[in-house]
Amino acid sequence: MRAIFIAVGSELLDLDRVDTNSLYVARRLREKGILMDMKVVVGDHMDNLAWIVKKACQRAQLVILSGGLGPTEDDITREAVATALKKNLVFQEEIVADLEKIFRRRGITMPEINARQAFVIEGAEVIANPAGTAPGLYVDSGSCKVLLLPGPPNEMIPIFESVFEKYLVPVANYHIYTRSFNLSGISESETDARCADIYRKYRNPVTTILASPGVIELHFLGRSKNSDEEARRLTDELADKVRERLKDFIFAEKNISLPEAIVQELKNRKLTLAVAESCSGGGLGHLITNVAGSSEVFLGGVIAYANSLKSGILGVDEATLKKHGAVSAATAGEMAVGVRRLCQADIGLAITGIAGPGGETMGKPLGLVYIHLSAENFDKGLHQIFSGSREIVKTRSIYCALNLVREYLKEAMGEGQ
């Protein structure tokens, strides 16, 4: 079974609002082998919505709409769906009676306009709304099932759940199995170049690459009409081939972040970490301390934005600053050594760079960042030129630094230690 989700409401197009209902519904559907092919946002326009619903019913076996079930003139979902399905709207007095009870419990008289919510698509099942006044509607038109849900998530979720187990789960005709890899130290395009020749041969499982600054996610989703075991076998076959190509960059095969993976590995090896930050402004320490239990391995950090702090607290030689500048490999190296000594940590990690939009100098462009790791009998530095806004440069710098720790733990410390 394939599904299409339609979020209804002009505010989702014009204002700073994000549809979250589709994310919840997509996750629940996928758990039972129903894949959401697409989601669409449509404003409060009768003809547009009716056209979208008609086309969606021609392409999918399940169409879910959220929003537009209220009592006002711009709540047109019932009318638009009825038009698309060529069905009448039927007024149900019992819904009005239920609405009046709801308002009486609130100590007020029901406004006449709320009676509009008693119009029901011909042949639809009315689904009670325990959290609001807009009932849901479920229509089985034969080739396509249509579910109308209110927009507020606290109303949408309980109505969806009441229909999900009763009507949707029994007709789900696929078994689903998923795997995922989280990668760092590699770009989206390089990830694709390294393994596209593998996953392009497979229509099932489906491979999805998701990119964010510093982290790449690879998701594999296998489907089988026969069994969970077949879905697992198909997915594992592809994922294991890709894993062999990308093993140097994979930091997790489960849903954890790079900071979480680093903290866990530091715990496993009983190592401590301290950080010295300039252009990242404390963001590296912030991400690490967001991880529960990080206090076991993270000793602290210094935000040495000014050169006086770099020299006065971290011990960076003023001659180094004068000769090479604050943004340099030499300064980053001395910052890492200094914070390691200051905090008596096993690992010192430093970031200094030009996040922009100002600060560019001859030979030092915007986005230039130096990162250095200092540990016992080990020193490694690198530099990158990151593109993007100030915030993106900072974020990429932080994840590049975390990846340097990952590489150190994997290579210098040994895979099996």
C-alpha positions as CSV (number, residue, x, y, z in Angstrom):
1,M,0.0,0.0,0.0
2,R,1.2,3.5,-0.9
3,A,0.2,6.7,0.8
4,I,0.0,10.4,0.1
5,F,-0.3,13.0,2.8
6,I,-2.0,16.4,2.2
7,A,-1.5,19.2,4.8
8,V,-4.2,21.7,4.4
9,G,-4.0,25.4,5.4
10,S,-2.8,28.6,3.8
11,E,-0.8,29.4,7.0
12,L,1.5,26.5,6.1
13,L,2.4,28.3,2.9
14,D,2.5,31.9,4.0
15,L,3.7,32.0,7.6
16,D,6.5,30.6,9.6
17,R,4.8,27.3,10.4
18,V,6.0,23.7,9.7
19,D,3.8,20.7,9.1
20,T,4.8,18.1,11.7
21,N,1.7,15.9,11.3
22,S,3.1,14.2,8.2
23,L,6.3,13.2,10.0
24,Y,4.3,11.4,12.7
25,V,2.0,9.7,10.3
26,A,4.9,8.6,8.0
27,R,6.8,7.0,10.8
28,R,3.7,5.1,12.0
29,L,2.8,4.0,8.5
30,R,6.3,2.7,7.8
31,E,6.3,0.6,10.9
32,K,3.6,-1.5,9.3
33,G,5.0,-1.5,5.7
34,I,3.0,1.4,4.3
35,L,5.3,3.9,2.5
36,M,4.4,7.6,2.1
37,D,5.2,8.4,-1.5
38,M,4.7,12.1,-1.2
39,K,3.3,14.9,1.0
40,V,1.7,18.1,-0.3
41,V,0.8,21.4,1.3
42,V,-2.3,23.0,-0.1
43,G,-3.8,26.4,0.8
44,D,-7.5,27.0,1.7
45,H,-8.6,26.9,-1.9
46,M,-11.5,24.7,-2.9
47,D,-10.6,23.9,-6.5
48,N,-6.9,23.3,-5.8
49,L,-7.6,21.0,-2.9
50,A,-10.3,19.0,-4.8
51,W,-7.9,18.6,-7.7
52,I,-5.1,17.4,-5.5
53,V,-7.3,14.9,-3.7
54,K,-8.6,13.5,-7.0
55,K,-5.1,13.1,-8.4
56,A,-3.8,11.6,-5.1
57,C,-6.6,9.0,-5.1
58,Q,-5.6,8.0,-8.6
59,R,-2.0,7.4,-7.6
60,A,-2.2,5.9,-4.0
61,Q,-4.3,3.5,-2.1
62,L,-4.4,5.7,1.0
63,V,-4.8,9.5,1.1
64,I,-4.5,11.3,4.5
65,L,-5.5,14.9,5.0
66,S,-4.9,17.1,8.0
67,G,-6.4,20.5,8.7
68,G,-9.4,22.4,7.3
69,L,-12.1,20.6,9.4
70,G,-12.9,23.6,11.6
71,P,-16.1,25.6,11.6
72,T,-15.0,28.7,9.7
73,E,-15.5,29.6,6.0
74,D,-11.9,28.7,5.1
75,D,-12.3,25.2,6.5
76,I,-13.1,23.5,3.2
77,T,-11.5,20.0,3.5
78,R,-14.9,18.2,3.8
79,E,-16.3,19.9,0.7
80,A,-13.2,19.5,-1.4
81,V,-12.9,15.8,-0.6
82,A,-16.6,15.3,-1.3
83,T,-16.2,17.0,-4.7
84,A,-13.1,14.9,-5.6
85,L,-14.9,11.7,-4.7
86,K,-18.2,12.8,-6.3
87,K,-20.1,12.3,-3.1
88,N,-22.7,14.4,-1.3
89,L,-22.3,16.0,2.1
90,V,-24.9,14.8,4.6
91,F,-25.9,16.8,7.7
92,Q,-26.0,14.7,10.9
93,E,-28.0,16.0,13.8
94,E,-26.3,13.7,16.3
95,I,-23.0,15.5,15.7
96,V,-24.6,18.8,16.5
97,A,-25.9,17.2,19.7
98,D,-22.4,16.0,20.6
99,L,-20.9,19.4,19.9
100,E,-23.5,21.2,22.1
101,K,-22.5,18.8,24.9
102,I,-18.8,19.8,24.5
103,F,-19.6,23.5,24.7
104,R,-21.9,23.0,27.6
105,R,-19.1,21.3,29.5
106,R,-17.0,24.4,28.8
107,G,-19.8,26.5,30.2
108,I,-20.7,28.3,27.0
109,T,-23.3,28.1,24.3
110,M,-22.2,26.5,21.0
111,P,-21.8,29.2,18.2
112,E,-24.1,28.5,15.3
113,I,-21.1,28.4,12.9
114,N,-19.9,25.1,14.6
115,A,-22.9,23.4,13.1
116,R,-20.9,23.3,9.8
117,Q,-18.8,20.5,11.4
118,A,-21.9,18.2,11.3
119,F,-21.6,17.9,7.6
120,V,-20.3,14.4,6.7
121,I,-19.1,13.0,3.4
122,E,-21.7,10.4,2.2
123,G,-20.7,6.9,3.4
124,A,-18.0,8.2,5.7
125,E,-17.4,6.9,9.2
126,V,-17.3,9.7,11.8
127,I,-14.4,9.4,14.2
128,A,-14.9,11.1,17.6
129,N,-12.4,13.8,18.6
130,P,-11.6,13.5,22.3
131,A,-9.6,16.7,22.3
132,G,-11.6,19.1,20.1
133,T,-14.7,19.8,18.2
134,A,-13.7,18.7,14.7
135,P,-14.5,15.0,14.2
136,G,-12.4,12.9,11.8
137,L,-13.8,11.2,8.8
138,Y,-12.8,7.9,7.2
139,V,-14.0,7.1,3.7
140,D,-13.4,3.8,1.9
141,S,-14.0,4.5,-1.8
142,G,-12.9,1.0,-2.9
143,S,-9.7,1.7,-4.8
144,C,-8.6,4.3,-2.3
145,K,-9.1,5.0,1.4
146,V,-9.3,8.6,2.5
147,L,-8.7,9.8,6.1
148,L,-9.6,13.3,7.2
149,L,-7.9,14.5,10.4
150,P,-7.9,17.8,12.3
151,G,-4.8,20.0,12.1
152,P,-3.8,20.4,15.7
153,P,-1.4,17.6,16.6
154,N,-3.1,16.9,20.0
155,E,-6.3,16.3,18.1
156,M,-4.8,14.6,15.0
157,I,-2.8,11.9,16.8
158,P,-5.5,10.2,18.8
159,I,-7.9,10.2,15.9
160,F,-5.2,8.7,13.6
161,E,-4.3,6.1,16.1
162,S,-8.0,5.0,16.5
163,V,-8.2,4.4,12.7
164,F,-4.7,3.1,12.3
165,E,-5.1,-0.2,14.1
166,K,-8.7,-0.7,13.0
167,Y,-8.5,0.0,9.3
168,L,-5.0,0.5,8.1
169,V,-2.9,-2.2,9.7
170,P,-5.0,-5.1,8.5
171,V,-4.5,-4.0,4.8
172,A,-0.8,-3.4,5.0
173,N,0.7,-5.8,2.6
174,Y,4.5,-5.4,3.0
175,H,7.0,-6.4,5.6
176,I,9.6,-3.7,6.3
177,Y,13.2,-3.8,7.5
178,T,15.6,-0.9,7.8
179,R,19.3,-0.2,8.5
180,S,21.2,3.0,8.7
181,F,24.8,4.3,8.8
182,N,26.0,7.6,10.3
183,L,29.2,8.9,8.7
184,S,31.6,11.7,9.3
185,G,34.7,13.0,7.6
186,I,33.1,12.5,4.1
187,S,30.9,14.6,1.9
188,E,27.5,13.7,0.4
189,S,28.9,13.7,-3.1
190,E,31.9,11.5,-2.1
191,T,29.6,9.1,-0.3
192,D,27.6,8.8,-3.5
193,A,30.7,8.4,-5.7
194,R,32.0,5.6,-3.5
195,C,29.0,3.4,-3.4
196,A,26.4,4.5,-6.0
197,D,27.4,1.7,-8.3
198,I,26.3,-0.7,-5.6
199,Y,22.9,0.7,-4.6
200,R,21.8,1.7,-8.1
201,K,21.5,-1.9,-9.0
202,Y,18.8,-2.4,-6.3
203,R,15.2,-1.2,-6.7
204,N,14.5,-3.0,-3.4
205,P,15.9,-2.0,-0.9
206,V,15.7,1.8,-1.4
207,T,18.8,3.8,-0.4
208,T,18.5,7.4,0.9
209,I,21.4,9.8,1.6
210,L,20.7,12.6,4.1
211,A,23.2,15.4,4.5
212,S,23.7,17.9,7.3
213,P,26.8,20.0,8.2
214,G,29.4,17.5,9.3
215,V,27.3,14.3,9.2
216,I,26.0,12.1,6.4
217,E,23.2,9.5,7.0
218,L,22.7,6.5,4.8
219,H,19.3,4.7,5.2
220,F,18.3,1.4,3.6
221,L,14.7,0.3,3.5
222,G,13.8,-3.2,2.3
223,R,10.3,-4.5,1.6
224,S,8.9,-8.0,1.2
225,K,5.4,-9.3,0.6
226,N,6.4,-12.6,2.1
227,S,8.1,-12.2,5.4
228,D,10.2,-10.1,7.8
229,E,13.1,-12.4,7.2
230,E,13.1,-11.8,3.4
231,A,13.0,-8.0,4.0
232,R,15.9,-8.4,6.4
233,R,17.9,-10.5,4.0
234,L,17.5,-8.1,1.1
235,T,18.4,-5.1,3.2
236,D,21.4,-6.7,4.8
237,E,22.8,-7.8,1.5
238,L,22.9,-4.3,0.2
239,A,23.9,-2.6,3.5
240,D,26.8,-5.0,4.1
241,K,28.3,-4.2,0.6
242,V,28.0,-0.5,1.2
243,R,29.5,-0.8,4.7
244,E,32.6,-2.4,3.3
245,R,33.2,0.6,1.1
246,L,32.5,3.2,3.8
247,K,33.8,1.5,6.9
248,D,36.4,4.2,7.5
249,F,33.8,6.8,7.9
250,I,31.0,5.1,9.8
251,F,30.8,6.2,13.4
252,A,27.5,4.5,14.2
253,E,25.0,2.0,12.9
254,K,22.2,3.2,15.1
255,N,20.4,6.5,15.7
256,I,23.0,8.4,17.7
257,S,24.8,11.6,17.1
258,L,28.5,12.1,16.5
259,P,29.0,13.7,20.0
260,E,27.2,10.8,21.6
261,A,29.4,8.3,19.7
262,I,32.6,10.2,20.8
263,V,31.5,10.4,24.4
264,Q,30.8,6.7,24.5
265,E,34.1,5.8,22.9
266,L,36.0,8.0,25.3
267,K,34.2,6.2,28.2
268,N,35.1,2.9,26.7
269,R,38.7,3.8,26.6
270,K,38.7,5.8,29.9
271,L,40.1,8.9,28.3
272,T,39.4,12.6,29.1
273,L,39.0,15.5,26.7
274,A,39.4,19.3,27.0
275,V,38.7,21.9,24.3
276,A,40.1,25.3,23.3
277,E,37.8,27.3,21.0
278,S,38.1,30.5,19.2
279,C,35.8,30.9,16.1
280,S,33.4,28.1,17.3
281,G,32.6,30.2,20.3
282,G,31.9,27.4,22.8
283,G,29.8,25.4,20.3
284,L,32.1,22.3,20.6
285,G,31.8,22.2,24.3
286,H,28.1,22.8,24.1
287,L,27.5,19.8,21.8
288,I,29.6,17.5,24.0
289,T,27.9,18.6,27.2
290,N,24.5,18.0,25.6
291,V,25.3,14.3,25.9
292,A,24.1,12.7,29.1
293,G,27.0,11.4,31.1
294,S,29.6,13.5,29.3
295,S,30.9,14.7,32.7
296,E,32.7,11.4,33.0
297,V,35.1,12.3,30.1
298,F,34.8,16.0,29.4
299,L,36.9,18.1,31.8
300,G,36.1,21.5,30.3
301,G,37.2,24.1,27.8
302,V,38.4,27.6,27.2
303,I,36.7,30.1,24.8
304,A,39.9,32.0,23.9
305,Y,38.4,34.5,21.4
306,A,40.9,37.3,22.1
307,N,44.7,36.8,21.5
308,S,45.3,37.9,25.1
309,L,43.4,34.8,26.3
310,K,45.2,32.6,23.9
311,S,48.5,33.6,25.3
312,G,47.5,34.4,28.9
313,I,45.4,31.3,29.6
314,L,46.4,28.7,27.0
315,G,50.0,29.6,26.9
316,V,50.2,30.3,23.1
317,D,53.6,32.0,22.5
318,E,53.1,35.7,21.6
319,A,55.8,35.2,19.0
320,T,53.6,32.6,17.4
321,L,50.7,35.0,17.3
322,K,52.8,37.7,15.9
323,K,54.5,35.6,13.2
324,H,51.6,33.3,12.1
325,G,48.5,35.0,13.4
326,A,45.6,33.8,15.5
327,V,44.3,31.7,12.5
328,S,47.2,29.4,11.8
329,A,48.3,25.8,12.2
330,A,50.9,26.9,14.8
331,T,48.4,28.7,17.0
332,A,45.9,25.8,16.8
333,G,48.6,23.4,17.8
334,E,49.7,25.5,20.8
335,M,46.1,26.0,21.9
336,A,45.5,22.2,21.9
337,V,48.7,21.6,23.9
338,G,47.8,24.4,26.3
339,V,44.2,23.3,27.1
340,R,45.4,19.7,27.5
341,R,48.0,20.9,30.0
342,L,45.7,23.3,31.7
343,C,42.9,20.8,32.3
344,Q,45.3,17.8,32.7
345,A,43.3,15.9,30.0
346,D,44.3,13.0,27.9
347,I,43.2,14.8,24.7
348,G,43.4,18.5,23.9
349,L,41.3,19.7,20.9
350,A,41.5,23.2,19.5
351,I,39.6,25.2,16.8
352,T,40.6,28.6,15.4
353,G,39.4,30.2,12.2
354,I,37.6,32.9,10.2
355,A,33.8,32.3,10.4
356,G,32.9,35.5,8.5
357,P,31.4,37.5,7.2
358,G,34.4,39.7,7.9
359,G,38.0,39.0,8.9
360,E,39.3,37.9,5.5
361,T,43.0,38.8,5.0
362,M,45.6,38.2,2.3
363,G,46.1,34.4,2.1
364,K,43.5,33.7,4.7
365,P,40.0,33.5,3.1
366,L,36.6,33.4,4.8
367,G,35.8,30.0,6.1
368,L,39.5,29.1,6.8
369,V,39.6,26.9,9.9
370,Y,42.6,25.2,11.7
371,I,41.9,22.3,14.0
372,H,44.4,20.5,16.1
373,L,44.4,17.4,18.4
374,S,47.1,16.9,21.0
375,A,47.5,13.7,23.0
376,E,50.4,11.7,24.5
377,N,52.9,11.0,21.8
378,F,50.4,12.2,19.2
379,D,49.8,15.5,17.5
380,K,47.7,16.0,14.4
381,G,46.4,19.2,12.8
382,L,44.4,20.0,9.7
383,H,42.8,22.9,8.0
384,Q,39.7,23.3,5.9
385,I,38.1,26.2,3.9
386,F,34.3,25.9,4.6
387,S,31.7,27.6,2.5
388,G,28.4,29.0,3.8
389,S,27.2,31.4,6.4
390,R,28.9,32.2,9.7
391,E,26.7,29.6,11.5
392,I,27.4,26.9,8.9
393,V,31.2,27.5,9.1
394,K,31.1,27.2,12.9
395,T,29.0,24.0,12.7
396,R,31.2,22.4,10.1
397,S,34.3,23.3,12.1
398,I,32.8,21.7,15.2
399,Y,32.0,18.4,13.5
400,C,35.3,18.3,11.7
401,A,37.0,18.6,15.1
402,L,34.8,15.8,16.5
403,N,35.7,13.7,13.5
404,L,39.4,14.3,14.2
405,V,38.8,12.8,17.7
406,R,37.0,9.8,16.1
407,E,39.9,9.2,13.7
408,Y,42.4,9.4,16.6
409,L,40.5,6.9,18.7
410,K,40.2,4.5,15.8
411,E,43.6,4.8,14.2
412,A,46.2,6.0,16.8
413,M,44.6,4.2,19.7
414,G,43.9,1.1,17.8
415,E,40.5,-0.3,16.6
416,G,40.4,-3.1,19.2
417,Q,41.6,-1.2,22.3
